[in-house]
Amino acid sequence: MSAQAAVPVQIPLPVGRSLLYLVFAGVAWGTAGAAASLVFRLSDLGPLSLSFWRCAGGLVLLLGALALRARRGSVGHAARAAHAAAEPRRRRLVRILGTGIGLTVFQSAYFAAVQSTGLAVGTVVTLGAGPVLIAVGARLTMGERLGRGGIVAVTGALAGLAVLVLGGGGGTVRPVGVALALLSAAGYAAITLLTRWLGRDGGGDSMATTAWAFGIGAVGLLPMALAEGLLPHTEELGHVVWLLAYVAAVPTALAYALYFAGAAVVRAATVSVIMLLEPVSAALIAVTLLDERLTAATVVGTLLLLAAVAGLAVAETRPARSARSAA
């Protein structure tokens, strides 16, 4: 038996489970926005400092999870370790550095865009340009085709996002802010495309990749966070700490690990549209928990986005069902 044959093959996740992982990640990311709003209300912590603590806290939690997994010594862990060891060093370096730098650019440029041109315009440009850049990039780099149904779903998702974000009123459009939002969208697209491209050959350990990405993000954000003010000053320090812990645990460590695992299996354009669940969950939380008014734009935009996500999910699982039927 050759050395190559002796390496355990990492079985990719089923498409259905990958879709569930992505849906959870998108919804969880929406809760991060609500938690961040509460942090900003209760303290003087800025967006870059919050991003640093998000990356640093997520890194600590994932390192603990990785250590616990290694101590248990499960068969799955042994297979992942053997697969990671067999991965070429250059490929592993590209995956780690690309993911970490893309994550840092995505988060930092988005917060800067919101600060420059406002939440509405910054969000609609970032999340609206993301699926377009990803669809074009996936077509050029991996030959992925959306098909007519996929094009209709992406168009509906972009329309729903525009209605959801801009339906409540106009925003001030500043060229610098729009450029920063496009940079953020490019960072998000690069992460998704890189994860999908490497995932076609089995990818790497999604949890380890996420930990490395957070480490790179924390190092990159630390100088800017120090300049902005790293520690919060507030009379509600306990509440702020609990909010930071939640942001680090659920929408960061858990959600990103699930995102990277699912994005390695599902088509890149489908991933980008499913992630538009983030503004949907944020809008629902704002209405139910933050006492914001439920508008017609919120309802229509949410329904359009959910319909687009459901349509792409059906299209994504259809080939897997056909393969099982043929077998």
C-alpha positions as CSV (number, residue, x, y, z in Angstrom):
1,M,0.0,0.0,0.0
2,S,1.4,3.4,-1.0
3,A,1.9,6.2,1.5
4,Q,-0.8,8.2,-0.3
5,A,-3.3,5.4,0.0
6,A,-2.6,5.1,3.7
7,V,-3.9,8.6,4.4
8,P,-7.5,8.6,5.6
9,V,-9.9,10.3,3.2
10,Q,-11.9,13.1,4.8
11,I,-15.5,12.5,3.9
12,P,-17.3,15.8,3.0
13,L,-20.4,16.9,4.9
14,P,-23.8,16.0,3.4
15,V,-25.2,19.0,1.5
16,G,-28.3,19.1,3.7
17,R,-26.3,19.4,6.9
18,S,-24.0,22.0,5.3
19,L,-27.1,24.1,4.4
20,L,-28.3,23.9,8.0
21,Y,-24.8,25.0,9.2
22,L,-25.0,28.0,6.9
23,V,-28.5,28.9,7.9
24,F,-27.5,28.8,11.6
25,A,-24.4,31.0,10.9
26,G,-26.4,33.6,9.0
27,V,-29.0,33.8,11.8
28,A,-26.3,33.9,14.5
29,W,-24.5,36.7,12.7
30,G,-27.7,38.8,12.8
31,T,-27.8,38.5,16.6
32,A,-24.2,39.9,16.7
33,G,-25.5,43.2,15.3
34,A,-28.1,43.4,18.1
35,A,-25.6,42.6,20.8
36,A,-23.2,45.2,19.3
37,S,-25.9,47.8,19.4
38,L,-26.4,47.1,23.1
39,V,-22.6,47.3,23.7
40,F,-22.5,50.7,22.0
41,R,-25.5,51.9,24.1
42,L,-24.0,50.8,27.4
43,S,-20.3,51.8,26.8
44,D,-17.9,53.9,24.8
45,L,-16.4,50.9,23.0
46,G,-15.9,51.5,19.3
47,P,-16.5,49.1,16.4
48,L,-12.8,48.3,15.8
49,S,-12.3,47.5,19.5
50,L,-15.5,45.3,19.5
51,S,-14.1,43.5,16.4
52,F,-10.8,42.9,18.2
53,W,-12.5,41.4,21.3
54,R,-14.8,39.3,19.0
55,C,-11.7,37.8,17.3
56,A,-9.7,37.4,20.5
57,G,-12.6,35.9,22.4
58,G,-13.5,33.5,19.5
59,L,-9.8,32.5,19.3
60,V,-9.7,31.6,23.0
61,L,-12.9,29.5,22.8
62,L,-11.8,27.7,19.7
63,L,-8.4,26.9,21.1
64,G,-10.1,25.4,24.2
65,A,-12.4,23.4,21.9
66,L,-9.4,22.1,19.8
67,A,-7.6,21.1,23.0
68,L,-10.6,19.3,24.3
69,R,-11.1,17.5,21.0
70,A,-7.4,16.4,20.9
71,R,-7.6,15.1,24.5
72,R,-10.6,12.9,23.7
73,G,-8.6,11.4,20.8
74,S,-11.6,10.5,18.7
75,V,-11.4,8.6,15.4
76,G,-12.7,11.7,13.6
77,H,-10.0,13.8,15.1
78,A,-7.3,11.3,14.1
79,A,-8.6,11.4,10.5
80,R,-8.7,15.2,10.5
81,A,-5.1,15.3,11.9
82,A,-3.9,12.9,9.2
83,H,-5.6,14.9,6.5
84,A,-4.1,18.1,7.8
85,A,-0.7,16.6,7.9
86,A,-1.1,15.4,4.3
87,E,-2.1,18.9,3.1
88,P,0.7,20.6,1.2
89,R,2.4,23.4,3.2
90,R,1.8,26.0,0.6
91,R,-1.9,25.1,0.3
92,R,-2.3,25.3,4.1
93,L,-0.5,28.6,4.2
94,V,-2.8,30.0,1.5
95,R,-5.8,28.8,3.3
96,I,-4.8,30.2,6.7
97,L,-3.5,33.6,5.5
98,G,-6.2,34.1,2.9
99,T,-9.0,33.4,5.4
100,G,-7.4,35.5,8.1
101,I,-6.7,38.5,5.9
102,G,-10.1,38.3,4.2
103,L,-11.9,38.2,7.6
104,T,-10.0,41.2,8.8
105,V,-10.7,43.2,5.7
106,F,-14.3,42.2,5.7
107,Q,-15.0,43.2,9.3
108,S,-12.9,46.4,9.4
109,A,-13.9,47.8,6.1
110,Y,-17.6,47.2,6.9
111,F,-17.5,49.0,10.2
112,A,-15.5,51.9,8.5
113,A,-18.2,52.1,5.7
114,V,-21.0,52.3,8.2
115,Q,-19.2,55.0,10.1
116,S,-18.6,56.9,6.8
117,T,-21.8,56.6,4.9
118,G,-24.3,55.2,7.4
119,L,-25.7,51.8,8.3
120,A,-28.3,51.6,5.5
121,V,-26.0,52.4,2.6
122,G,-23.0,50.5,4.1
123,T,-25.0,47.4,4.6
124,V,-26.8,47.3,1.3
125,V,-23.6,47.9,-0.7
126,T,-21.6,45.3,1.3
127,L,-24.2,42.5,1.4
128,G,-25.7,43.4,-2.0
129,A,-22.3,43.4,-3.8
130,G,-21.2,40.2,-2.1
131,P,-23.4,37.7,-4.0
132,V,-22.6,39.4,-7.3
133,L,-18.8,39.3,-6.7
134,I,-19.1,35.7,-5.5
135,A,-21.2,34.5,-8.5
136,V,-18.8,36.2,-11.0
137,G,-15.7,34.9,-9.1
138,A,-17.1,31.3,-8.9
139,R,-17.9,31.3,-12.6
140,L,-14.4,32.6,-13.5
141,T,-12.3,30.5,-11.1
142,M,-14.3,27.3,-10.7
143,G,-16.8,27.2,-13.6
144,E,-19.8,27.1,-11.3
145,R,-23.1,27.9,-13.0
146,L,-26.1,29.4,-11.4
147,G,-28.6,28.5,-14.0
148,R,-31.9,30.4,-14.6
149,G,-33.3,29.5,-11.2
150,G,-30.2,30.6,-9.4
151,I,-30.1,33.9,-11.3
152,V,-33.8,34.5,-10.4
153,A,-33.0,33.6,-6.7
154,V,-30.0,35.9,-6.5
155,T,-32.0,38.8,-8.1
156,G,-34.8,38.2,-5.7
157,A,-32.4,38.2,-2.8
158,L,-30.8,41.5,-3.8
159,A,-34.2,43.0,-4.2
160,G,-35.3,41.8,-0.8
161,L,-32.1,43.1,0.8
162,A,-32.6,46.5,-0.8
163,V,-36.2,46.7,0.4
164,L,-35.3,45.5,3.9
165,V,-32.4,47.9,4.4
166,L,-33.5,51.0,2.4
167,G,-37.2,50.7,2.8
168,G,-37.3,52.6,6.1
169,G,-35.7,55.8,4.6
170,G,-32.9,57.0,2.5
171,G,-29.2,57.3,3.6
172,T,-26.4,59.7,2.8
173,V,-24.3,58.2,0.1
174,R,-20.6,59.2,0.3
175,P,-18.1,57.9,-2.3
176,V,-15.5,57.0,0.3
177,G,-18.1,55.0,2.3
178,V,-19.3,53.1,-0.8
179,A,-15.7,52.3,-1.7
180,L,-15.1,50.9,1.8
181,A,-18.3,48.8,1.5
182,L,-17.1,47.4,-1.8
183,L,-13.8,46.6,-0.2
184,S,-15.7,44.8,2.6
185,A,-17.7,42.8,0.0
186,A,-14.5,41.9,-1.8
187,G,-13.1,40.5,1.5
188,Y,-16.2,38.5,2.1
189,A,-16.2,37.2,-1.4
190,A,-12.6,36.2,-1.2
191,I,-13.2,34.2,2.0
192,T,-16.2,32.4,0.4
193,L,-14.4,31.6,-2.9
194,L,-11.2,30.4,-1.2
195,T,-13.2,28.2,1.2
196,R,-15.2,26.7,-1.6
197,W,-12.1,26.3,-3.9
198,L,-10.1,24.4,-1.3
199,G,-13.1,22.5,-0.1
200,R,-13.6,20.8,-3.5
201,D,-10.5,18.6,-2.6
202,G,-11.7,18.0,0.9
203,G,-10.6,21.3,2.5
204,G,-9.0,21.5,5.9
205,D,-10.1,21.3,9.4
206,S,-12.8,24.0,9.6
207,M,-12.3,24.6,13.4
208,A,-8.6,24.9,13.1
209,T,-9.0,27.2,10.1
210,T,-11.4,29.4,12.0
211,A,-9.0,29.6,15.0
212,W,-6.1,30.7,12.7
213,A,-8.3,33.3,11.0
214,F,-9.3,34.8,14.3
215,G,-5.7,34.9,15.4
216,I,-4.6,36.8,12.3
217,G,-7.7,39.1,12.7
218,A,-6.9,39.8,16.3
219,V,-3.2,40.7,15.5
220,G,-4.3,42.9,12.6
221,L,-7.0,44.7,14.6
222,L,-5.0,45.3,17.8
223,P,-3.2,48.5,16.7
224,M,-6.4,50.1,15.5
225,A,-8.3,49.0,18.6
226,L,-5.6,50.5,20.8
227,A,-5.8,53.8,18.9
228,E,-9.6,53.7,19.3
229,G,-9.7,52.7,22.9
230,L,-9.4,49.0,23.8
231,L,-11.2,48.9,27.1
232,P,-14.9,50.0,27.7
233,H,-15.7,52.7,30.2
234,T,-19.2,52.2,31.6
235,E,-21.2,51.8,34.8
236,E,-22.7,48.6,33.3
237,L,-19.4,46.7,33.0
238,G,-21.0,43.3,33.9
239,H,-23.6,43.6,31.2
240,V,-21.0,44.6,28.6
241,V,-18.8,41.7,29.5
242,W,-21.7,39.3,29.2
243,L,-22.5,40.7,25.8
244,L,-18.9,40.5,24.6
245,A,-18.8,36.9,25.8
246,Y,-22.0,36.1,23.8
247,V,-20.6,37.8,20.7
248,A,-17.3,35.8,21.0
249,A,-19.1,32.5,21.6
250,V,-22.2,32.1,19.4
251,P,-22.0,34.5,16.4
252,T,-18.2,34.2,16.2
253,A,-16.6,30.9,17.4
254,L,-19.5,28.6,16.7
255,A,-21.0,30.4,13.7
256,Y,-17.8,30.9,11.8
257,A,-16.7,27.3,12.4
258,L,-20.1,26.1,11.0
259,Y,-19.8,28.6,8.1
260,F,-16.4,27.4,7.0
261,A,-17.5,23.8,7.2
262,G,-20.7,24.4,5.2
263,A,-19.1,26.8,2.6
264,A,-16.6,24.1,1.7
265,V,-19.4,21.9,0.3
266,V,-22.1,24.2,-1.0
267,R,-21.8,26.3,-4.1
268,A,-20.3,29.7,-3.5
269,A,-23.2,31.7,-4.9
270,T,-25.7,29.7,-2.7
271,V,-23.6,30.5,0.3
272,S,-23.6,34.2,-0.4
273,V,-27.4,34.3,-0.6
274,I,-28.0,32.2,2.5
275,M,-25.8,34.6,4.4
276,L,-28.4,37.3,3.6
277,L,-30.3,35.7,6.5
278,E,-28.2,38.0,8.7
279,P,-30.1,41.2,8.1
280,V,-33.4,39.2,8.3
281,S,-32.6,37.9,11.8
282,A,-31.3,41.4,12.8
283,A,-34.5,43.0,11.7
284,L,-36.6,40.4,13.6
285,I,-34.6,41.0,16.7
286,A,-34.9,44.7,16.4
287,V,-38.7,44.4,16.3
288,T,-39.2,41.8,19.0
289,L,-36.5,42.8,21.5
290,L,-35.4,46.3,20.8
291,D,-39.0,47.7,20.3
292,E,-38.4,48.9,16.8
293,R,-41.5,49.3,14.6
294,L,-42.4,46.5,12.1
295,T,-42.8,48.2,8.7
296,A,-44.1,46.9,5.4
297,A,-40.6,47.1,4.0
298,T,-39.4,44.8,6.8
299,V,-42.1,42.2,6.0
300,V,-41.7,42.3,2.2
301,G,-37.9,42.3,2.3
302,T,-37.8,39.4,4.7
303,L,-40.2,37.3,2.7
304,L,-38.2,37.9,-0.5
305,L,-35.0,36.9,1.1
306,L,-36.4,33.8,2.7
307,A,-38.0,32.8,-0.6
308,A,-34.6,33.2,-2.3
309,V,-32.8,31.2,0.3
310,A,-35.4,28.4,0.1
311,G,-35.2,28.3,-3.7
312,L,-31.5,28.0,-3.7
313,A,-31.5,25.4,-0.9
314,V,-33.9,23.2,-3.0
315,A,-31.7,23.7,-6.1
316,E,-28.6,22.8,-4.1
317,T,-29.9,19.6,-2.7
318,R,-31.5,18.4,-6.0
319,P,-28.3,16.9,-7.5
320,A,-27.6,15.0,-4.2
321,R,-31.1,13.5,-4.3
322,S,-30.7,12.6,-8.0
323,A,-27.5,10.8,-7.2
324,R,-29.0,8.8,-4.4
325,S,-32.0,7.9,-6.6
326,A,-29.6,6.7,-9.4
327,A,-27.6,4.7,-6.8
